Amino acid sequence: MDVPVENWAEQIRAGDIGAISRAISGIENGTPAAARLLQILFPFTGNAYQIGITGAPGAGKSTLVDCLTGFYRDDKKTVGILAVDPSSPFTGGAILGDRIRMQSHAADPGVYVRSIASRGHLGGLAEAVGDAALLLDASGKDIIFLETVGIGQSEVEVARVADCVVVVLMPGQGDEIQGLKAGVMEIGDIFVLNKSDQDNAGQSALHLRSVLEMAAERGGSPPRLVPTVATENEGTVDLGRQIESFREKFEKSPDRGLRETARWKIRLLAMLKERLMARFTRDQIGAKDVDALASEIAARKKDPGTAVEELLARF
């Protein structure tokens, strides 16, 4: 059923699940109505606390999100969950469906769970997640979880959206060290060693704390490392408290405004890049130019730098 965008926005602000779901679908598909909807809703955003959950596949991110949802629901907070899944090569849709792994909250009206297809995006988050998070924010959700797709060491884009980034690691695979070397250290506000009931968890925890402390020597205190066993809901209450402690310090920090501005600058530039590329690929003349220039480069008739300058000039 089609409704005016203004009415649609009011339905979302009232928390209407159907209106929210249709809007997120519109965001994923890039419809003009969804873009207008976000313009109307943006002044009503900025109230939700956004928590990024990132880490390698199999680390237990979805189970942790499920436990943390329970933590916040016990505190009467409403929760939105945006879980990014790999895409089907045939339909482009999410193929894992994190909602399957969060059944304990499936019937809770205070929890909204949505799986979003990555659609080949390699930064851990789908392009639509930032806008979908804004929409859930405007709908009145107190807490929004952003769970990345789980592709390993390139999952750093969550930092441009989330207020707090939780990096989930597990013992015994070297990920606790390799991940920190690959740039995850710079985005992690809290680190979790999940599956800490394994025999080698103690040694992994010592290694992690050592790495975190060495990184902190460059300035500031080391991020907190929280051991958990998410499948048994062990350590998850402590994790929730650590997230809230970080939030309290962040909101009192004089650097809060600077960090918020820096995050929006990064996101603004990323959006600009996406829009420019989308406009360029829609331009059939531009597409033909790319084909022709690629042939010239392959034949060594033209260097790539000159070709790019020519494309920019024509565009």
N, C-alpha and C positions, 0 to 999 in steps of 0.2 A: 504494500500500500504506500503510495507516494504522499508525502506531506511536505508543506513548505519547510525550507531549511531552518527558519526561525523556530517553528514549532518542534522540529526535530531536535534542535539544540535544547529547548526547554525539557523535552522528554529525557534527554541525556542528563541534564542537571538534576532531574528528579530521580535519577538512578534506574530508568527503565532498561531492563536487560536486553530486550529486543532491539531497542533504538541504539544501544551501545554496540551490540554485535553487528548491526547493519552498518554503522559508522566505521567500525574497524575494517570491515570488508571493503568499504568504499576507500578507506585509506590505503589498504593493500593494493587495490586496483587502480589507484590514482585518479579517482573520479573528481570532476569539478565541484560537485556538491559537497564532497568530503573536505575539499580545500576551503570552501566557503564556511563550512561548519566549524573548522578549526579556527578560522578568523573570528567567528562570533564567540567561540568558547574560550579563546586565549585569555581574555581579561579575568576569567574565573579560575585560572590555574595558579600554581605556586603554593598550594596548601598541602599537598601530599608529600610524603617522604619516600623517595625512590631508592631502592636497595638493589644494586647489581649483584648477581650471583654468577661467578664465572669459574672456569676450571676445565680440566681435561675430561673427555668422555669416561664415564664409569666412576667418576669421583663421588657420586651421590648427590649431585646438585638438586635434583627434583625432590628427593626424599628430605633433604634439608629444608627446602622451601616449604614443603608440606608441614614439617615440624614447626618452623618459624611462623607459619600461618596460624597454627594452633596457639602459639605464644601470644600473638597479637590479638587473636579472637578472644582469648581469655581476658585480655585487657579491654575488650569491647571495641576494638578498632576494626574498621572495615578494610578489606584487603582486595587488591587487584593483582593478578599474576599474568604476566606476559612471558610465555615460554617459547623460545625460538627453536624450531626443529628443522632438520634437513628437509629439502624439498623433494617431492616426487618428480622424477624426470619426465613424467607423462602429463600430470595435471598441474604441476607447480605448487601443489598444496603441501602442508606439513604431513610427514609420513610417520612420525613416532607418536605424536599426540600425548603431550605431558599430562593432559587431563586424566588419562588412564592411571598415571602414577600418583594422582592426588585425589583419589576417590573419597578419602575421609572428609573432605569439605565439599563434595559434589552437590549436596542438598542444602548447603548453608547459604542463605540469601545475602549474608554479609561478605561473601567471597565470590569474586568473578575470575574465572580462569580462561585464558585464551591461548591456544597454540598458534604461532605465526610462522609461516614458511620462510626459511632463510633465502630462498630463490637464488642460491649461488653466491650470496654476499659473504665475503671471507673475513669480516672483522668481528665475528662472533654475534653480531646483532643484525637482524633484518632492517632494511631501510625504513620500514614502516613503524618500528617499535617506538622511536622517539615521539612521533605524532600520536600513536595509540596511547602512550603513557600520559600525554597531555589531556587526551580525551577522558581517560579514567580519573585523572586529577580533577577535571571539571565536573565529573559525575559525583564527586564527593568522597572518593576513596581516601582513607587516611594513609594507608601504606600500599606501595606498589613495588612488587618484585619483578625484576627484569632478569630472566634466566637465559644465559647465552647458549648458543647451539652446541658448544662443546667440541671445538675443532682444534684445541690445543693452544699453541703459544702465540697466536695472532689475535687473541680475544681482548683487545685493548679499547675498542670503540665504546664499550659500556661506560667508560670513564667520562665520556662527553654527555652522558644522559643522567647517570645515577648520582645521588647525593653521597652514598656510601657504597664502596665496592668490596665485596667479600670474595676472596680467592679461595676456592676449595681444592685441596690437595689430598693425596692418599699415600700411605707408606709403601715402600718396596719397589717402586718403578722408576726412581730417579726423577720423577716429575717435580718433586719438591725443590730440587736444585735447578734443573733445566728451565723450569717455568720462570724462576726468579731471574735467570740470566737473560731471558728473552723479552724483557720489558714489562712483565706482569708486576714486578716489584714496584714500578713507578705508579701503578694504578691501584694497588691493593691497600685498602685502609685497615682491613682485618683479614687475617689468614686463618683458615680452618684445616686442621689435619683430621679428615674424616676416616672412618674405619680404624680408629685408634685402638681397637681391641686386638689388632693383629700383632703377632709376636715381634715384628721388627719396628713397631710404631715408636717405641721409646728412642731408638737410635735415630729414626727419621726426625723426631721432634727436636732432638739435640742439634742435628744438622741444620734444621730450619731456623731454630732460634739463633744459632751462630751466624747464619747468613743475614737474618733480619737485623741483628745487632751490628754487624759490619756495615750494612747499608745505612744504618741510622747514624753512624759516626760522621757522615757527611752533613748532618744537621737534623735536629729533632730527636724524638724518642722512637724506638722501634715499634712497628705495628704489633698489635696483640695477636698471639697464636693461640687458638682455642681448639683443644682436642674434642672430637665428637664421635659418637657411634649413632648415626642418624637412624639406622634401621631399628634401633632400640630406644630412640629418643633420648639418648644420653648425651649430656653436654650442650644440648640445644637451648635450654633455658639460659645457661651461662652465655651462649652465643647471642641470644636475643638481648640480654642485658648489656653485653659489650657493644652491640649495635646502638642501643639507646644511649649508652655512655658516650660513644663517639658522636652521636647526634647532638647531645647536650653541649659537648665541647665545641662542636662545629657551629652551632647556632649562637654561641656566645663569643666566638672568635671574631676579632676585628678584621680578619682576612676573608670572612664569609662573602662579602660583596665582591671582592676581587676574584675569588674562586668562581663565583656564580657567573661573573662577567666573562672570565676566561673560558669557562665551559660553553657559554653561548657563542662566543667568538669562534671556537673550534667547530661547533655545530653549524653555525651560520655559513662558514666557509665550505663545510662538507655539503650542505644543502645547495649552495650556489654551484658547486662542482657538479652535483647530480642533475640540477635543472639545466645547466648549460649542456651537459652531455646528452640529456634527454632531448633537448631542442635540436642539438646538432644531428643526432641520429634520425630525428623525424624529417630533417631537411634532405630530400632526395638528391639535391645537387651536391650537398656536403658528402653524402654517402658515395656518390660517384667519384668525387674528388679523392676520397680516401682510397678507393680501389685503384684509381689511376696512379696516384702517388706511391702506393705500396708496390705497384709493378715497377715503377722507376727506381725505387730504393732497392728492390730485389735484383734489378739489372745493374745496380751500382751507377745509375745515371744521376742520382740525386742522394744527398745525405739526409738522414732523418730529421736533423735540426732544421734544415732549410725547408723541408716538407711541412713540418709543423707550423713554421712561420707563415708559409703560403696559405695553409688552411685557416689560420687565425685571421689573416688579412681578408680572405674571401668570405669568411663567416661574418 
